[in-house]
Every structure is written in C-alpha cells, then in structure tokens.
C-alpha cells in the first residue's frame, strides 16, 4: 500500500477503503450514543461506573450492529442468528468486559484525583472511549473478514464461450 496522501485517498476510494470509511462513520455514531448514555447514567443518574458502562455499551451496540450490517457491508434481509448476531454480540461482550474494567479503574483513579463529580464523570467517559479505540481495528478486521464477508454464490456449470449453452 502506498502511504502517501495520494495513496491513502486512492485506497479510500477503493472497495475496502469505502468500507473502512463507512465503518469509521458508524463508529463515530456509536461513540456519540455511548458517550451520551454514559453521561446520562453516570453523570446525571449517578449509576456506578460499572452499571453506567454496561448500559452505554448495550444501547450503543444496537445502532452499531444495524448500521454496520446494512450500510457498511450491504447486508439486507433477516440477520442470521449464529453467523451474524451471536458473533457480533460476542464481540460487544468482549468490548463490554474490557471497557467495564477500564471504567472501574478510571473511576477509582478519578476518585483519588478529585471530588468534583463532573470531572470524575469526564475521566470515566474518556477512559471508556480509549478502551474502545484499542479494540476498533481488530473489530473491523473481524467484521470485514469473518462476520459480514461477501461470499458469492457458485455459478452453474461452465457455459460454452461461443454459444452460451451449457456443455
């Protein structure tokens, strides 16, 4: 891959690049939903960092799944439970566990640093965002290469090049 700006633009205009750009945009939407729910549950309702993070991950995973499946990877129709839904939620569970551990640690650290509730909330929000940033690239690879991979249907028996009649 050409790492120059022109090479990056050319890659972004290609098939894989367009998917990556769309995936990035879906991630922005998911992060916004995550941060809003986290702020409401932790900052306004005073949930524990763990409970607030669990709610934020669960709520933000719904638009993430729907947008990734339909818009990024162009899947339509009913979702397949074992091939799409379960693996996606499995990855969401891994992200939930990782981000919850990080959120708990950030809350403990924030409690040691300040007594200002808003500042503690912002520290936990940033830590949650950073934890998902760590998992972001790995998730794209799994979604792109495993979960929503396009597998073309096999063609019928070869056709004769000259007549179009099966041989």
N, C-alpha and C positions, 0 to 999 in steps of 0.2 A: 504494500500500500504506500502511496505517495503521501508523505506527511506535510507537504507544503500546503499553504492555504488553498491554492487551486486544486490540489489533490483531494483535500478534505471536502471542498464544495462538490467536486465531481463524484466522490463517494456518496455524499449526502443526497445527490440527485439519482443515484442508482437504487436498485430494488432494496438491498439491505440497508442502505443509508436512509431511505424514506421510512422504512420500518423503525429504525433506531430513532429518528426524529419524532415520529408519532409516539413511540414508546416513551420518549422523554417528555413529550407534552402531556401524556396520560399520567406520568409520574408527577408532574407539576400539579395537575388537578388533584391527584391522590394526596400529595403532601399538603395542599391547601385544606382539603377536607380533614386530614389527620390533625393538622395544627389547630384548626377551628374547634374540632371536637375535644382535643386535648385541653385547649384554653378554657372552654366552657366547663368541662368536667373537673379539671384540676383547679383552674383559677377562679371560677365563679361558684361552682357547687362544692368545692373543697373535697373532692374524692381523693383517695390515696393516689400516689403516683402510679402504683401498680394497676389499680382499677381504672383510672383515667386512661392509661395507656391501652389497656385491653379494649375499652370502648372505642377509643380512637382508631385502633387497628381494625377492629371488626367493621366499623362503619366505613372507613376509607377503602377497605378491600372490595366492597361491593361495586362502586363505580370503577375501580381499577380492573376488576375482572371483566365487567361488561364492556368497557371501552377498549381494553387490550384485545379481547376476543373479536369484537365486531369491527373496530376501526383499524387497529394496528395489523392484525393478522387476517382480517376479512372473512371471518367465520360467521355463518348465519345458521338459522335453524336451532333446533334444540341442542343444548350442551350435552356432551357425553359424560356421565357421572364418573366413570373410572378413568377415562383418558384425559379429561379436562378439569372437571370440578374438583375431584379429590386431590389431584396433584397441585392445583392452584391453591387450594385451601391448606394443603400441607406446607407449601412454601410460605403462605401467610402465617401459619402457626410457628414456623421456624423464625420468621421475622418478628412475630409477637413475643416469643420467648426471649430472643436476643434483645429486642428493644425494651422489654419489661425489665430485664436485668440491668440494662443501661439506665433506664429511667429511675429505678430504685437507687442505683449508685449515685446518680446525679442529684436525686432528692436528698440523700444523706449528705453529699458534699455541699449542696446548696444550704442545707440547714446549718452546717458548720460555718459557712461563709457569711450568711446574712439572716436577718429576721424579717426582712421585707418580703411579704407574700408574693407580690408581683415579680420581683427579681428571682425568687426561687422557682416560680412558675416558668419564667422565661429560660432559666437554666435547664429545667427538665425538658422543655419544648425543644431547645437546641440539641440536647443530648439525644432525644428521640429522632430528630431529623438526621443527625450524624450517624446514628445506628443504621437507619435505612439507606443512607448513602453508601455505607460499606457493602450492603447486600445488593445494591442496584444493578451492577454489571452482571453479577452471577445470575440474577433473576432474568435479565434479558437473554442471556445465552440459553438458559433452561427453557424459557418461553419460546424462543426462536428455533432452537434445535431439537426440542423434545415435545413440548406440550402442544403448541399450535403449528407444528411443522406441516407444510403442504405436501401431501403425498398424492401425486397424480394417479388416476385410475389407469390400470393396464389397458393398453389398446387391444382391440380384437386381433385375430391372426393377421399377419402381414398381408398387405394388399400388393398386387402386382403393380409396378410403377406405371406401366403403359396403359392398362385398361381400367384400373380401379376395381377389378374383380378379384375376389379372394382366390388365392392359389392353393 
